[in-house]
């Protein structure tokens, strides 16, 4: 029998010394700054730099989180796509609020987006849907996302059924239960790790007169 070694969690420590973030470093808007950091993460070769941890809560305040992919970014907000019957969508429809974190660990950076949510329009959903591989389109039709299934064979059977259904179709249509959500930020924080845990945290915060930039203590 092979032996395993328990990881000594209290002793695991990294000194963050890759960079800094000053008020002068920031772009004029939160979405321009987020685009810069996304571009830099992609340029550094990070795997799936647009992956973000989406946090929601149900009406009783019980939180849940999962990783999704950001697929739209502009002054209106941050967009991702999913099944509207999923747990995350049920949470969003009930509370209309979410947060998302981009964890760029290799660059000792994070970005946090918090705000209200809205469904994106059908035209925007259709444009993104048309860019997806056919296999991903078929999978969106086949999967009853977040529901309990009896086994992998159930999923494979559902996938095969949908493949047959659209076998002769030039284009797979958008499912009625699938589409995009937009987070309309009220706060966007840019976090850069610093030595001795004196991290740089700069936050765009939406107020009555527009966006303010605030420095937050680490």
N, C-alpha and C positions, 0 to 999 in steps of 0.2 A: 504494500500500500504506500502510495506516495505521500510525503509529508507536505503540509502547507504551512506557510508562515503568515501570521497575522500582521497586517499593516499597522504600524504604530501611528495612528492618526494624529495624536498631539504633536508629534515631531515632524510631520510633513509641513514644509515651509518653503516658499519661494520668495526671493527678494525682487520686487518689481522695479526695474531700473532701465526699461527700454525707452521711456519717453516722458513727456510732460504735456500739459494742456493749460494754456493761459487764455484769458479773455480775448487777447489780440489774435490768438490762433483761430478763433471760431469764424465760420462763414456768417454771412448776414442773416441767414434763416436756419431753422432747425432742419428742414428737409435738404437744404444744400449741404449742411455739415454731415448729415447722415449719409448722403450720397457720396461724399468725399471718403468717409470711413469705409463704406461698402466697397468703393473702388479700390481703396488701399488694401483692404482685406483680400479682395480678389487678386490684385496684383502681387500680393505676397504668397499666393498659392494656397490659401486656406481652403479646406474642403467645405463646400456649400456655405459660402460667406453670408448668403441671404437667409440662412436658417435662424429662426428666432423661437424662443420659448414663450408661448402664449399662455397667459394665466387668465382664468375666468372663475366666476363663483356662481353657485346656484342661488335661488331665491332665499335660502336659509343661511347664506353666507359661507357655505362650505366650498373651499377653493379646490381647483384642479389645474394642472398645467400639462403641456405637451409641446413638442417641437413641430412647427409648421414652416413653410417657406414663404417669405415675402415676395410678392409678384407685382407690386405696383408701389410707386413712391412719387408724390408730388406735394404741392402746397396744401392740398385737401387732406392728405393723410397717407396711411400705410395700408396696403391691400394684401389680403391672402384669400385663397379659394378653398372651399370645403363642401362637404355634404350638409345640407340644411337640416337633416334629421339627426345629425351627430350630437353627442353630449355637449360639445363646445358651442354649437349653434343654439341648442336649447338654453344654455346658460346666457348666451348673448341676447337672445330674444327676450329673456326674462329680465335681465339687469341692464342691458344696453351699455355695458362698460367692460373694458379689458385693459390689460397691460401686456407688453411684449418686451423681451430682452434679447439682444444680440450678444452672445458670449464669445468674443474673439480672444480666447485664452492665449493663443500663441503670440498675440500682439499686446497682451496685458491691457486689454480694452473691453469695455462693455458700453452698450447704449440701451437706455430704457425709455419706452414710449408708453404713455398712459393717457386714456381718454375715452370718450364715448364712441359707440360703434353704429354703423349703418350698413345695410345691404347695398352693394354696388348695383348699378343699373343693368338691365339685360343686355344692352349693346356692349358694355364693357366686359361683361361675363362672356359673351359670344366671341369677342375678339381674342380674349385669352384662351378660351376653349379651343379655338381653331389652331392655336399654336402648340397644343399638347400632342404628344405622340398618340397614335390611334390606340395603342395598348392601354395607355392611361385613361383614355376616354371610355373604353370598354369597361375597364376596372371600376370607374366611377359609377357606371350603370349597375354593375354586378354586386358591389359591396353594400350591405346594409349597415353602414358604419356605426360603430359603438354598440350594436346589438349582439346578444349572445348567440353563437352558432354551435351546432353539434360537433363540428370538426372541420379540418382542412378540406375534406372531401366535399363538404357543403359549399364552400367558397369556390372550389374548382368547378363544381357542377353549375353554379350560378354563372361563372365566367364563360363556360362553354355554351350555355344557353344564350347569353347575350351575343357572343361571337356569331352564333348561328343566326340570331335575329337580325344582325346588321351585316351579314356576310355579303349581301349584294348591294349594300348602300355605299355610295361614293364617300359620303360624309356621315359621321356619327353625330346625331343631334345632341344638344345640351340637355341633360336630364332636368326635369322640372324641379327636382329636389336638390339641385347643385348650383353653387354660385359663389360670389365673392362677398367678403366683409371688409369694410374700411374702418380702421381706427382713426378717429379724428382727434389728434393729440390736444391735451390740455397742458401736459408736461412732457418734455423730452430731455433726458439727462445723458450727458456724455462723461464717461468715467475712464480715467487713465490711471493705471497703477503707478505708485511712486514708492520710493524707498521708505522703510520704517513705517509702512502703512499710512503715510501721510498723502493719500491719494488725491488727485485732482478730480473734482466733481463739479461740472458746470451744467446748469439747467436752464433751458428755455421754458418760461412759464407764461401761459396766456392769461392776461388780465383784461380789465375793461378797456384799456387804451392800447391793446396789442401785446406783443411779446416782450418780456423782460428777460435778461440774463442774470442768473444768480449763482454765486459760488456757495457750495454746500460743504460743510465740514465733513471729513472722512470718519 
